[in-house]
Amino acid sequence: MLFWRKQIITIPYDRDTNGPWCVGDVNICIEPLETPLQSSLSESAASGVPDAAVLAPPFAGVSFDALTALDVSAIKVWRLKTGLFLGFLALGVLIWDILNAFQAERLVPFGAASLVAIVVAIALSFWIPPLRHRYWGYALRDEELLLVRGIFNRVHTIVPLRRIQHLDISQDIFEREFDLAKLIVHTAGTRSSDVILPGLHQDVAEALRDEMKQFITDQAL
């Protein structure tokens, strides 16, 4: 679609790199109006601001390389938890396979469903945790805590430090074996008021808690 000064033409066009807009095979070439983006670029060139600053969208996402990664031991803990969960599911498929072993109208041979369930459980237990660790990061900024996570669906969570009510450090039986902990941030509000930062070494979790607690104390004074 081409925007003229007084009309709109919706037929195909070709754009000459250094010249005006040219419409299809029709010998019509008219200089287009200056777009808002071109105006911004012209103003930025005049003010000395790089064009990249104008072209950049308001929110271009956060690179995981710029964030702090979780402790690598979190992969082991997640593998154990994922393996146990999928192992119980595979065991259920095996029990179902045994109970229906002698049915005459079986859709699949005996043991095929159990074998598939076991292979899928093992594959997911080794494949998902490293990916989950790769796409999990955090950053403690001056006045906020940023969390970015998600393999397929990327989630950015920003927690203003001034809205934090209290902080907890939690460990389950697997995390204690690897000196890992979860930092639980309780914020003001009733909807999604708890933010969990998992996969931290215990010392790191305590250091983050103390730093955010110091910020809250300083703000209260």
PyMOL commands that set and color helices and strands:
alter all, ss='L'
color gray80, all
select helices_A, chain A and resi 36-47+51-55+64-66+73-99+112-134+161-163+173-177+202-220
alter helices_A, ss='H'
color red, helices_A
select strands_A, chain A and resi 2-3+8-9+14-15+21-22+29-30+68-69+136-140+144-149+155-160+164-170+180-187+194-201
alter strands_A, ss='S'
color yellow, strands_A
deselect
rebuild
show_as cartoon
